[in-house]
Amino acid sequence: MTEQQFILNPDSYRDIAETIEKGKITWESPSNIALVKYWGKKKDQIPENPSVSFTLSNCKTITTLSFTKKTNDLVFSFDVFLDNERKDDFKPKIETFFNRIELYSPFLKDYHFKIETTNTFPHSSGIASSASGMSALALCLMSLEKQLVGAMDESYFNKKASFLARLGSGSACRSIEGDVVVWGTHKDIEGSSDLYGVKYPSKIHENFQNYQDTILLVDKGEKQVSSTVGHDLMHNHPYALERFKHANDNISELISIFRSGDLNAFISLIESEALTLHAMMMTSMPYFILMKPNTLEIINRIWTFRKKTGLHVGFTLDAGANVHVLYPEKESEPVIEFINNELVAYIENAQYIVDKIGLGAKQL
Ligand code: DP6
């Protein structure tokens, strides 16, 4: 599909819109963890390379969008609440989002919105809420669009929700569906697109069913460098072009790993991706490091434990110090024991979140 196909003509819904004065829509949308990372983007949130993620199950945002018709249709009007508390500092990000999507959601200025949101994961846990938060909001807006236009098929609904979410935060476009999502055009994945995420269309070996992701909260402080700034530093980065090619090659490799169920190859691939992401940060100008000493301690302990036990436990990182420990469901017991015995000493307040692959967002 093209961008043009997501443009909504106000004439197409004017009659029904007359009758819709107010309402309320709630969606819950999960976070996701990239296996092959998105790092570097072009204009309008177009990724420099495709990425593939596991949709998570327990880490999610629940957003209620209440809307009331207003008379002045020249400006956006909305209030934002997090856990019932007004959050004016969220407004600029949402204002930017509304500006970016107005062409595709032209009804935004017709209503006053109350956006109430809550996360299932602890505040300032270092877990980015932008993927779950932006996708939940995009889904609420799509439900409103669906009411306005009367009917919409599910595939268009999901694609456009992902398309809008992408314009809020790139990785958010991978949070609409489960259980494995690809965003960005890849030569070997039919239907893949730079504009939105799609459910991974090919065979996935049963070894990956209910794959576990336990998130170790190493550092809950504010990140020194935001993802947006980090993406920007990939422009004029000396290794950028190689990196973008490498990500494409890694996806080709991941396709065959998904087919064969080769867990050792899977671990090598995701760990290499995580370290490559951080290597890109360390070789940016200005350079920066988001890992903390405890991140490295945990990684080393995972390697030693894996060597000793032969269990299929591996890690990935996002743009921060937290460690995502990934392992197959049937190895859960010894891995959780290992986390409790050896790793909790290196995480803040011994706090970790047990999560796993999930099925995507849900309307409540
Ligand atoms: C390292 O999606 O947070 O988690 O598009 O600027 O909002 P923006 O960036 P964001 O970047 C995520 C980067 C990453 C890798 C990934 O999720 O693929």
Residues whose N, C-alpha, C, O or C-beta is under 5 A from the ligand:
A	BS01	DP6	A34 V36 K37 Y38 S51 G168 S169 G170 S171 A172 S227 T228 D318 A319
